[in-house]
Amino acid sequence: MLKVICIISLLFVSLSTQLGKKLSPPNAVILNQILNDTVYAKEEVPPFFKNKTTTLEVSVQTLIRNFNSFDDVRQEVGAQLTLRLIWTDDRHSYENLQSNKGLPVPESISFSNADRIWFPDVFVTNEKSGYSHNILHPNVLVRIYKNGTTMISFRITIVIYCPMRVHWFPFDKHGCEFQFSSYSQLLRTW
């Protein structure tokens, strides 16, 4: 019993240390420079797109972690997945910034506070229900590369509408689509 308590205690200490980890000082300085409230407005779309001089291309990637429900009567499927959005925002570029104390500029900066940046308003059109995971800590990762390429990754659980024909049961096959769209129609290419 004592062994189990010690192992759980060590695991808790390890987790709390990891969760409390902050950005290294050079990364925090760079992040604060590019996301400065006086220059960067997270409520605004990237300026080059707002002027409609070009199309904002957003790569939408999904990794299905598992299927957790299948209901042929309600015609729905539940899955846990990682949703990843990748786009380029010139406001996030830090290639030309000088590093603090002569340290090299990192290739990328990662953090978990998605509220600090603008990101595309993507949703699943055939969703019946869903939620983003937030146990102990939000399951979100934001990574900004020095050229301005930005990636945001969420772990979500979702139930989608999936029409099924079961008249060939048990030999039937089903294909379900996750259909992505944007509320504001800012995304022109997928």
Backbone hydrogen bonds, N-H to C=O, Kabsch-Sander energy under -0.5 kcal/mol:
donor,donor_aa,acceptor,acceptor_aa,energy
5,I,1,M,-2.0
6,C,2,L,-2.4
7,I,3,K,-2.5
8,I,4,V,-2.5
9,S,5,I,-2.5
10,L,6,C,-2.6
11,L,7,I,-2.4
12,F,8,I,-2.5
13,V,9,S,-2.5
14,S,10,L,-2.5
15,L,11,L,-2.7
16,S,12,F,-2.8
17,T,13,V,-2.0
18,Q,14,S,-2.1
19,L,15,L,-2.8
20,G,16,S,-1.7
21,K,18,Q,-1.0
28,A,24,S,-2.6
29,V,25,P,-2.4
30,I,26,P,-2.2
31,L,27,N,-2.8
32,N,28,A,-2.5
33,Q,29,V,-1.8
34,I,30,I,-2.3
35,L,31,L,-2.1
36,N,33,Q,-0.7
39,V,36,N,-1.4
40,Y,36,N,-3.7
41,A,39,V,-0.5
42,K,40,Y,-0.7
44,E,41,A,-1.6
49,F,46,P,-1.2
50,K,46,P,-2.0
51,N,47,P,-1.8
52,K,49,F,-1.8
53,T,48,F,-1.4
54,T,48,F,-0.6
57,E,55,T,-0.8
58,V,56,L,-0.5
58,V,189,T,-1.0
59,S,86,I,-3.0
60,V,58,V,-0.6
60,V,190,W,-0.5
61,Q,59,S,-0.6
61,Q,84,R,-3.0
63,L,82,T,-2.0
65,R,63,L,-0.8
65,R,80,Q,-2.3
66,N,80,Q,-1.5
68,N,66,N,-0.6
68,N,78,G,-1.6
69,S,78,G,-1.4
71,D,76,E,-2.8
75,Q,71,D,-0.8
76,E,71,D,-2.1
77,V,160,I,-2.0
78,G,69,S,-2.2
79,A,158,I,-2.8
80,Q,66,N,-2.6
81,L,156,I,-3.0
82,T,63,L,-2.5
83,L,81,L,-0.6
83,L,154,F,-2.6
84,R,61,Q,-3.0
84,R,82,T,-0.5
85,L,152,I,-2.7
86,I,59,S,-2.1
87,W,150,T,-2.2
89,D,148,G,-2.2
92,H,89,D,-2.4
93,S,90,D,-1.2
94,Y,146,K,-1.7
95,E,146,K,-1.2
97,L,94,Y,-1.1
102,G,99,S,-1.0
103,L,100,N,-1.6
109,I,144,I,-2.4
111,F,142,V,-2.5
114,A,112,S,-1.2
116,R,113,N,-1.5
117,I,114,A,-1.3
122,V,120,P,-1.5
123,F,181,S,-2.1
125,T,123,F,-0.6
125,T,179,Q,-3.2
127,E,124,V,-1.3
128,K,159,V,-3.7
129,S,159,V,-1.5
131,Y,157,T,-2.4
133,H,155,R,-2.5
136,L,134,N,-0.6
137,H,135,I,-2.1
139,N,133,H,-2.1
140,V,138,P,-1.9
141,L,153,S,-2.1
142,V,111,F,-3.3
143,R,151,M,-2.9
144,I,109,I,-2.7
145,Y,143,R,-0.5
145,Y,149,T,-3.0
146,K,107,E,-1.9
148,G,145,Y,-2.4
150,T,87,W,-3.8
151,M,143,R,-2.6
152,I,85,L,-2.4
153,S,141,L,-2.6
154,F,83,L,-2.7
155,R,139,N,-1.6
156,I,81,L,-2.9
156,I,154,F,-0.6
157,T,131,Y,-2.6
158,I,79,A,-2.9
159,V,129,S,-3.1
160,I,77,V,-2.8
161,Y,126,N,-3.0
162,C,75,Q,-2.7
166,V,164,M,-0.6
169,F,166,V,-1.6
171,F,168,W,-3.0
179,Q,177,E,-0.7
180,F,178,F,-0.7
181,S,123,F,-2.2
183,Y,121,D,-1.4
188,R,56,L,-0.8
188,R,186,L,-0.7
189,T,56,L,-0.7
